[in-house]
């Protein structure tokens, strides 16, 4: 898969460096441009027309919502992830009304931006090589939009006791990246989890129909359960 072109907008040099490191760590993205002001951001976005912009709100010359509004006014086909300390309701609502694909509040950990970018990669895959989409396709697409730090659009209360959304996302993304069925032991090793923990999350994903359980029989020994993403 070709990397997704991305523009990073952040006025704090240290935060810019940290975000850049996070993006490279996730993989799948190519940083085509960086901007420290709103004016620079608009110039770069107009010129490069990247697929994705990671945008701060508090910039020295312009508010990030103004930039977002101008991008939409010009009809530039760019998706936006807001990363900002702004968490007042009017700002959050403004971002959502202008169609941001995610909203991350500072300070945040790597796991949060990792989930956001992995969600975006999954989101982008749904549009590849398609001339149109049916209702089932759209329903699946809406479910993977990062509404609440996870592509399942489920509230924390719906998760069984002891399960965490960020770990659920981690297991799901690891399984999706493999593109083949994996055992609980393989998922545990690859995702850095205990085997019993990985099995609990995989069993839950099977329960909510996000993964398919396949039993493979070898010539000798016990059958092996493999978990595969439901496409």
N, C-alpha and C positions, 0 to 999 in steps of 0.2 A: 504494500500500500504506500502510495506517495505521501510524504509528510504534508501536513496542513500548514499553509502560510499564516503567520501570526504577527501582530504588531502589539508591542508592550508599551503602555502609557503609564508612567509613574514619575513623580517629581523628586522623590527621595532616592539618592544614589544607592544607599545601602539596601533599601527595600527592592529597588530595581534589580540589584545583583542577586538577592535571595530569590526573587520570583523567577529570574532567568535560570538560576540553578535548578529550581523546582521543575520548570518546564522541560529542561533538558533531561532531567532525571526521569520524568514520566515517559518521554519519547513520543514519536508520532507527529511532532510539530517542528516547524522551522521558523525561527524568529527572523523575519524579513526587515523589521525596523523597530526602533525604540524612540520614544519621545518623552520629554520632560515638561512640556507645556501643551496647552490646548491648541495653540496655533500650529506648533510642530505636528501634533497628532493629526489634525485635519489635513494638513499638507501631505503627510505620509500616507494616510488612509485614502485620500483622493487619488494619489499617484499609484499606489500599489494595489489598492482594492483587495485587501487580504480576506481570507475566509473568516478569520476570527481576530477580535481585538480584546485584549485584557486591559480594562480601563479603570483608572482611579477617578474619584470624584473631586477631591480637593486638589486642584492644580493652581499654580500661581497666577494665571491670567484668565482662567475660565473654569466654570463648573462642568464636571463630567457629564451631567445631565444635558447641559447645553450642547456638548459635543455629540452626545447620543441623538438628541433632537435634530441636529444639523445633518448627521449621517442619514437619518430616516428621511429628512426633507429632500435630500439630494438623490434618494433612491439607491444608495450604494448597497449592494448585496453582501453585507458584512454582519456576522453574528457578534454579539457583545457579551463578555463576562465582566461584571463589575466587581472589583476588589477594593473595598473602601472601609474607613472607620464610620462612615455615615450609616446610622441605623434608625433614624427617625422615620416614622411611618410615611409622611409625604414623599420623602426621597425614595424610599423603598417602592412605594406605589408608582412613582414616576418612572423608575427603572423598569418595572414590570409592564407598565402601559406602553413603553417604547420597545418592548419585546426582547429584553435581555434573556439569555438562555441560562444564566445563573447569577447569583448575588452572594458574594463571599465577604463577610465582615472581618475586618482586622481587629486584633491579631488572629492569625489562623495557623494551623499546623499543616505539614506536608500532606497528610492524609486527606484533608479537605479539598485542596486544589487538585490532588491526584484523582479523587473521585469526580470532581467537576470536569477535568480534561478527559478522563476515560469515558465519562458519560457523553461528552461531546463527540469523541471518536465513534462511539456506538451510534449516536444520533446521525452523524454524517454518513455512516455506512448505509443507512436506510434509504438514502436518496440515490445511491450509485446505480447506474444502468437502468433507471426506471423512467418510463414515459408518463405513467400515471400511477395512482395509488388507490386501492380499494379501502373499504371501511375497516377491514381487519388490519391492513397495513397501518392505517392512521391510528387505530386504537393502540397498536403496539408502539408506535412512534410516540404518542402522547405519554404513555407509561414510562418511557425511558427519559423523558425530559427531567432535568434535575430540580424537581420542585422542593425537595426536603433532604438534601445531601445524599439522596439515593434514588435510583431509577425505578423504584417499585411504587412510588407515590403512596406509601403506607405510613401511618403515624407510628411514633415510638410505642404507643400503647398496644399496637397490634402485634408487635414482635413478642415471641415467647420470652419468658423470664430468663435472663442470663445471656440473651443474644443482643449484640450491638450492631447498629446500622452500618457503621464504618467498616466493621469486620465482614459483615454480610456483603457489602460492596466489594471489598477486597477479594473475597472468595469468588464472587461472581465474575469479576473482571479477569482474575487469573484463569478461570476455567474458559472464559470466552476467548482469551488470547491464545490458548492452546489449540483451539479449533478441532480437538479430538477428545474422546471420552477419557477421563482420568479417574483413578481410584482415590479414595479418601486419603490414603497414604501419600500419593503423588501430590495431591492438592496441599496437604499439610506441609510437606517438604518445600514445595515451591512458594507457598504463601507465608512460610515462617510461622506456622501454627502447630499446636499439639494435634496429634492424630484424632483424638476424641473430640477436640474442638472443631476441627475441619469437618468431621462426620456429622456433627450436630447442625452445622450451617448447610451442608449439602442436603441433609434430610429435610430441612425446612424449605430450601429452594425447590426440592422435588415436590413437597406438599403444596406449594403455591404455583406449581406448574411452570417454574422458570428453568428447571433442568429435568432431563430424562434419565432414569436409571436403567442401565443395560447390564445384564448379567452375562459374563463371558466365561465359557467353559474351556479349560485346557485339557490336554490328554492325561495329565496327572495333577492331583492336588485339588484343593477346594476351588469352587467358582469365584470369580472376581467381579465385584460390583464396580461398574464404571459410570461416571456421571458426565452427561453431555448437555450443552446449552440447547434449549428449545428455540429454534429459529422461526 
